[in-house]
C-alpha cells in the first residue's frame, strides 16, 4: 500500500512541475542587461534598434514555429531584425547565456546588450507589446497580424 502512495505522490509532483513549466513557456522576462559574447554580437545589426536572436538546435520542432513567427515579425515591424543561432555544435554558447532549453529568444539592442528573453515559442502579441518601448523611435509599424 505504501508503494501506491509513493506513486500517487510522484505523479502529483510531476503534474505540478509540468504545469509550472508549461506556464513559463512563451513568457517575456526582462533581462539583466548583459552583453552578448563576441561570437553572437557579430550577428547583431548595429543599425537595428532591436535584434531578435533565436537560440535553436537542429532537431527542435518548436524552433521551426518560433523561426516563422519571428521572421514574420521582423519583416512587418520597422527597426526589428531576426537572426537564428544553432547551438547544436556550440553548447558552450548556450551555457554562457544561461539557456537551458530551445527555443530561447533574446531581444538585444544595437550594441548587443540583452533587453529581454523568452523561453519557448513566444506569444506574438505579448512579445510585440514588450518590444514596443524599444522600437518607439524606429519608425512605423506595418500590419503585424
C-alpha positions as CSV (number, residue, x, y, z in Angstrom):
1,X,0.0,0.0,0.0
2,X,2.9,2.4,0.7
3,X,4.1,1.9,-2.9
4,X,0.7,3.2,-4.2
5,X,1.0,6.4,-2.1
6,X,4.6,6.9,-3.3
7,X,3.4,6.5,-6.9
8,X,0.4,8.9,-6.4
9,X,2.8,11.5,-4.7
10,X,5.3,11.2,-7.5
11,X,2.6,11.7,-10.1
12,X,1.2,14.7,-8.3
13,X,4.6,16.4,-8.0
14,X,5.3,15.6,-11.7
15,X,2.0,17.1,-12.6
16,X,2.6,20.3,-10.7
17,X,6.1,20.7,-12.1
18,X,4.7,20.1,-15.6
19,X,2.0,22.8,-15.1
20,X,4.5,25.3,-13.8
21,X,6.9,24.6,-16.7
22,X,4.2,25.0,-19.2
23,X,3.0,28.3,-17.8
24,X,6.5,29.8,-18.2
25,X,6.8,28.9,-21.9
26,X,6.4,31.9,-24.2
27,X,6.5,34.5,-21.4
28,X,8.7,37.5,-21.8
29,X,11.3,38.0,-19.0
30,X,13.2,41.2,-18.5
31,X,17.0,40.7,-18.8
32,X,19.7,41.9,-16.6
33,X,21.4,44.0,-19.3
34,X,24.2,41.5,-20.0
35,X,26.4,41.9,-23.1
36,X,26.3,39.0,-25.6
37,X,29.5,37.0,-26.2
38,X,31.6,38.3,-29.1
39,X,30.6,35.4,-31.3
40,X,26.9,36.4,-31.1
41,X,27.5,40.2,-31.1
42,X,28.7,39.8,-34.7
43,X,25.1,38.7,-35.6
44,X,23.5,41.9,-34.2
45,X,22.6,44.6,-36.7
46,X,24.0,47.9,-35.4
47,X,21.5,49.8,-37.5
48,X,18.5,48.0,-36.0
49,X,17.2,49.1,-32.6
50,X,16.3,45.5,-31.7
51,X,17.6,42.2,-32.9
52,X,15.7,39.0,-32.0
53,X,18.4,36.4,-31.5
54,X,16.8,32.9,-31.6
55,X,18.8,30.2,-29.9
56,X,17.9,26.9,-31.6
57,X,19.0,23.3,-32.1
58,X,18.8,21.2,-35.2
59,X,16.1,18.8,-34.1
60,X,13.9,21.2,-32.2
61,X,10.3,21.2,-33.5
62,X,9.2,24.3,-31.6
63,X,12.2,26.2,-33.0
64,X,10.6,26.0,-36.5
65,X,7.4,27.6,-35.3
66,X,9.5,30.3,-33.5
67,X,11.5,30.9,-36.6
68,X,8.4,31.5,-38.7
69,X,6.8,33.8,-36.1
70,X,10.0,35.9,-35.5
71,X,10.8,36.2,-39.2
72,X,7.3,37.4,-39.9
73,X,7.5,40.0,-37.1
74,X,10.9,41.2,-38.3
75,X,9.5,41.6,-41.8
76,X,6.5,43.6,-40.6
77,X,7.9,45.8,-37.9
78,X,10.3,48.6,-38.6
79,X,13.5,48.5,-36.6
80,X,13.3,44.8,-35.8
81,X,15.6,42.1,-37.2
82,X,15.6,38.3,-36.6
83,X,18.7,36.0,-36.6
84,X,18.9,32.3,-35.7
85,X,21.9,30.8,-34.0
86,X,22.1,27.0,-33.8
87,X,23.8,25.8,-30.6
88,X,23.8,22.1,-31.5
89,X,27.6,22.3,-32.1
90,X,28.1,25.2,-29.7
91,X,26.8,24.1,-26.3
92,X,29.3,26.5,-24.6
93,X,27.4,29.5,-26.1
94,X,24.1,28.3,-24.7
95,X,25.7,27.6,-21.3
96,X,27.3,31.1,-21.2
97,X,23.9,32.7,-21.9
98,X,22.1,30.5,-19.3
99,X,20.0,28.9,-22.0
100,X,18.6,25.7,-20.7
101,X,16.2,24.8,-23.4
102,X,15.4,25.7,-27.0
103,X,13.9,27.7,-28.5
104,X,15.0,30.7,-26.4
105,X,14.7,34.1,-27.9
106,X,16.9,37.0,-26.8
107,X,15.9,40.6,-27.7
108,X,19.1,42.6,-27.8
109,X,19.8,46.3,-28.6
110,X,22.1,47.5,-31.3
111,X,25.1,47.2,-29.1
112,X,24.4,43.5,-28.2
113,X,23.0,44.1,-24.7
114,X,20.2,41.8,-23.8
115,X,16.9,43.6,-23.2
116,X,14.6,40.6,-22.6
117,X,14.3,36.9,-23.3
118,X,11.5,34.4,-24.0
119,X,11.8,30.6,-23.3
120,X,9.7,28.5,-25.7
121,X,7.6,29.7,-28.5
122,X,6.8,33.4,-27.9
123,X,3.3,34.7,-27.7
124,X,3.2,37.1,-30.7
125,X,1.1,39.9,-29.1
126,X,2.9,39.6,-25.7
127,X,6.3,39.9,-27.4
128,X,5.2,42.8,-29.6
129,X,3.9,44.7,-26.6
130,X,7.1,44.1,-24.7
131,X,9.2,45.3,-27.7
132,X,7.2,48.5,-28.4
133,X,9.1,50.7,-26.0
134,X,12.4,49.7,-27.6
135,X,11.1,50.3,-31.1
136,X,9.3,53.6,-30.4
137,X,11.7,55.8,-32.3
138,X,12.5,53.2,-35.0
139,X,9.7,54.2,-37.4
140,X,6.3,52.9,-38.2
141,X,4.8,49.5,-37.6
142,X,3.3,47.8,-40.6
143,X,0.4,45.3,-40.3
144,X,1.5,42.9,-37.6
145,X,-1.3,40.3,-37.9
